[in-house]
């Protein structure tokens, strides 16, 4: 329908065409491995859409990835819009590039790409790309359109000029928004006289979604509390099951965090979903692609957020995670596909981003500098992990064994014997089957925390009670119970203790 409107508009306002073109746009094709590149070069005239359709009618494509490389000073506004809609309909990736023309001797034409320009009506056609790329050295430019009277060289009545301007403005605004571009682009075009050109900066190209981002970057630093936070927005990241459209970096009590948020129109997390997701949660990972070992974090380093806001997950990371973020990192929360949502993002920081992230991870929002002594905070985290373990082990057998599998490292010092996780889980399973109902609680004032270079050992006096209805048995007592947590991963690598029955 939009193409029909453009065609009708062209018939009504054909005087908006640019001055006579010195070279009408032509179309050719380059075959490069499995990619096909349509070369569109020259001025856009009222004949351009028909010429492009004739080119398409030859069924030129023979590949898996299709581009259109535009090089044009502009031309007819409505033809540019119609060409853009044809480009979108064909699913072409739009770029700006120029090539040496084909000669009669070129039976196999494979010229190197050179920087090009795409101005005015060409820039509007460029917006039609299914994806859009602007290589270094190439230029993209926008400006306001001329009124019908100005373009045709005669003086219109004021009313006629206003009506035609409103008509064209409506078409352009709908086209820009329909192509997924920020409506702000129309405002910037309107403020740029026809004899001038608005050349978007690299930041504007991303902010207006003229060049779609492929990762999170261009972080913005803002004051928050007694410190600062740094955030980056990438709406196109939220596709399919993946809901992450914003990442925010900050530190609290000297500890670095990442906050993941979703678009405003998405349904917020509810308690029922969080309870279900927690059953299948295996923590989260950060790694440097491609093929680098993953930095694994346990479930206790992650917190789902419910409520009416857009924030959905808070991730607690460490210095190793911060270092990965300052290079090039992918982050993924480990959830089963049946949960229905996923949380994935890729961060490609610029040099400016690295400085911004450094500030966010240094100037903590609660005023506690990240370089300060955080021994008390680490102790609190270790005690929280210890209590969470007791709570998990006190759950029903299915949940308890799933949590035990997530909690332990591959090798464990288990009551003075080194065993594998498989062997330890076998013992835990037998105990759980013998005592299906269990309650373990730590006495709050009995904790001792001792941290070395790599492991923190947490010990406390606990009270326990176990019951087997099938066997008609109950047991209870107290124990001095020790767990050793690897500081880098949060996994349990040590377990010991002494128990006494009541």
WOCOR-V846591 format. One record per residue. SS is DSSP state (helix for helix, strand for strand, loop for the rest). NEAR is the number of other ideal C-beta (glycine too) atoms within 12 Angstrom. D_LAST is the distance of its C-alpha to the last C-alpha in whole Angstrom. Layout:
SS/NEAR/D_LAST
SS/NEAR/D_LAST
//
This chain:
loop/10/81
helix/26/81
helix/26/83
helix/14/86
helix/24/85
helix/39/86
helix/23/89
helix/17/90
helix/32/90
helix/34/92
helix/15/95
helix/19/95
loop/38/94
helix/22/95
helix/29/97
helix/39/94
loop/32/94
loop/35/95
loop/20/98
loop/12/100
loop/25/97
loop/13/99
loop/17/97
strand/26/95
loop/39/92
strand/27/92
strand/38/89
strand/30/88
strand/29/85
strand/33/84
strand/23/82
strand/24/79
loop/12/77
loop/13/75
strand/23/76
strand/28/79
strand/36/80
strand/42/83
strand/37/85
strand/46/86
strand/35/89
loop/33/91
strand/35/92
strand/47/90
loop/35/93
loop/32/94
loop/24/94
helix/42/91
helix/36/88
helix/22/91
helix/28/91
helix/38/88
helix/21/88
helix/16/91
helix/26/89
helix/26/86
helix/12/88
loop/15/89
loop/11/85
loop/23/85
loop/24/81
loop/17/80
loop/19/76
loop/14/73
strand/21/73
strand/29/75
strand/36/77
strand/48/80
strand/44/81
strand/55/83
strand/40/86
strand/46/88
loop/30/89
loop/40/89
strand/41/91
loop/40/91
helix/46/88
helix/43/88
helix/43/88
helix/47/85
helix/44/83
helix/39/84
helix/53/84
helix/45/80
helix/35/79
helix/36/81
helix/40/79
helix/30/75
helix/20/76
helix/27/77
loop/21/74
loop/39/75
strand/31/74
strand/44/76
strand/40/77
strand/42/80
loop/36/82
strand/28/85
loop/30/87
loop/18/91
loop/19/92
loop/19/93
loop/12/96
loop/7/98
loop/8/98
loop/14/94
loop/9/93
loop/11/89
loop/20/89
loop/19/86
loop/21/86
loop/15/84
loop/26/82
strand/21/84
loop/20/83
loop/34/84
strand/28/84
strand/49/84
strand/34/85
loop/41/85
helix/47/86
helix/50/84
helix/51/81
helix/48/81
helix/49/81
helix/52/78
loop/44/76
loop/42/76
loop/42/74
loop/26/71
strand/28/70
strand/40/72
strand/30/72
loop/35/75
loop/25/75
loop/14/76
loop/14/80
loop/31/80
strand/31/81
strand/43/80
strand/31/82
strand/42/82
loop/31/84
loop/28/86
loop/39/88
loop/29/92
loop/29/93
helix/31/95
helix/22/98
helix/22/98
helix/27/97
helix/20/100
loop/13/102
loop/13/104
loop/12/103
loop/21/101
loop/13/101
helix/12/98
helix/11/96
helix/20/96
helix/23/95
helix/16/92
helix/19/91
helix/30/91
helix/26/89
helix/17/87
helix/27/87
helix/35/86
helix/25/83
helix/19/82
helix/36/82
helix/40/81
helix/25/78
helix/22/77
helix/37/77
helix/35/75
helix/20/72
helix/24/73
loop/35/72
loop/24/69
loop/37/71
loop/26/70
loop/21/72
helix/21/73
helix/35/75
helix/31/78
helix/20/78
helix/28/78
helix/38/81
helix/22/83
loop/15/83
loop/23/84
loop/15/88
loop/26/90
loop/10/92
loop/16/88
loop/24/85
strand/29/81
loop/25/80
loop/32/76
loop/17/74
helix/19/71
helix/18/69
helix/23/71
helix/32/71
helix/31/67
helix/25/67
loop/33/69
loop/27/68
loop/40/71
loop/35/70
loop/28/66
loop/31/64
loop/18/62
loop/29/59
strand/40/57
loop/34/59
loop/30/62
loop/39/59
strand/27/59
strand/26/58
strand/20/57
strand/15/56
strand/24/52
loop/17/50
loop/17/51
strand/29/51
strand/30/53
strand/36/52
strand/43/54
strand/31/55
strand/40/57
strand/31/58
loop/33/59
helix/28/59
helix/25/60
helix/33/57
loop/29/55
loop/18/57
loop/13/55
loop/20/51
strand/28/51
loop/35/51
loop/42/51
loop/30/54
strand/36/53
strand/48/51
strand/40/51
strand/48/49
strand/42/48
strand/42/45
strand/32/43
loop/28/41
loop/31/43
strand/31/41
strand/41/44
strand/37/44
strand/47/46
strand/37/46
strand/44/47
strand/34/50
loop/34/51
loop/24/55
loop/18/55
loop/11/56
loop/25/53
loop/17/50
loop/23/47
loop/32/44
loop/17/42
helix/14/38
helix/13/38
helix/23/40
helix/24/38
helix/17/34
helix/20/36
helix/32/38
helix/33/34
helix/25/33
helix/27/36
loop/34/36
loop/28/36
loop/34/37
strand/40/41
strand/32/43
strand/43/46
strand/26/49
loop/24/52
loop/20/55
loop/9/56
loop/8/53
loop/16/51
loop/14/48
loop/23/46
strand/30/43
strand/30/40
strand/40/38
loop/36/34
helix/35/34
helix/32/32
helix/38/36
strand/37/37
strand/28/37
strand/33/39
loop/26/41
loop/21/42
loop/15/44
loop/13/48
loop/19/49
loop/28/50
strand/33/47
strand/41/45
strand/42/43
strand/30/42
strand/42/41
strand/33/40
loop/39/41
loop/32/42
helix/22/45
helix/25/45
helix/36/46
helix/32/48
helix/21/50
helix/31/51
helix/42/52
loop/30/54
loop/24/56
loop/25/56
strand/38/52
strand/31/51
strand/40/48
strand/28/46
strand/38/43
loop/29/41
loop/32/41
loop/18/42
helix/13/45
helix/12/44
helix/25/43
loop/19/47
loop/32/47
strand/29/47
loop/40/47
strand/32/49
strand/42/52
strand/30/54
strand/44/55
loop/28/58
loop/30/59
loop/23/62
helix/15/63
helix/19/63
helix/31/59
helix/25/58
helix/18/59
helix/31/58
helix/42/54
helix/26/54
helix/28/54
helix/39/52
loop/38/49
loop/28/50
loop/32/51
loop/30/48
loop/31/48
loop/22/45
loop/18/48
loop/23/45
loop/21/47
loop/31/46
loop/14/47
loop/18/45
loop/13/41
loop/25/39
helix/16/36
helix/17/34
helix/25/35
helix/27/34
helix/23/30
helix/20/30
helix/30/31
helix/35/28
helix/31/25
helix/26/27
helix/36/27
helix/40/23
helix/26/22
helix/31/24
helix/38/23
helix/32/19
helix/23/21
helix/35/23
helix/36/20
loop/29/19
loop/25/22
loop/16/24
helix/24/24
helix/17/28
helix/24/28
helix/31/25
helix/28/26
helix/25/30
helix/33/28
helix/33/26
helix/28/30
helix/34/31
helix/38/29
strand/37/29
strand/32/32
strand/19/34
strand/20/32
strand/32/29
strand/23/28
strand/27/24
loop/18/22
loop/13/25
strand/15/27
strand/17/30
strand/23/30
strand/17/32
helix/25/30
helix/16/31
helix/18/29
helix/30/26
helix/27/27
helix/19/27
helix/23/23
helix/32/22
helix/21/24
helix/15/22
helix/22/19
helix/28/20
helix/20/22
helix/19/19
loop/28/17
loop/26/19
strand/26/17
strand/31/15
strand/23/15
strand/33/14
strand/24/15
strand/34/16
loop/22/16
helix/13/20
helix/9/21
helix/21/19
loop/28/21
strand/22/24
strand/29/27
strand/21/29
strand/23/32
loop/15/34
loop/9/38
loop/17/36
strand/27/32
strand/35/30
strand/31/26
strand/39/24
strand/28/20
strand/30/18
strand/24/14
strand/35/13
strand/26/10
strand/32/10
strand/22/10
strand/28/12
strand/19/14
strand/19/17
loop/11/19
loop/11/22
loop/14/19
loop/8/18
strand/15/14
strand/19/11
strand/23/8
strand/22/6
strand/21/5
strand/23/7
strand/30/11
strand/23/14
strand/36/16
strand/35/20
strand/45/23
strand/34/26
strand/40/29
strand/31/33
loop/30/35
loop/23/38
loop/34/36
loop/39/33
loop/35/31
strand/43/28
strand/31/29
strand/32/26
strand/35/22
strand/22/20
strand/28/16
strand/16/13
strand/21/10
strand/16/7
strand/14/4
loop/13/0
//
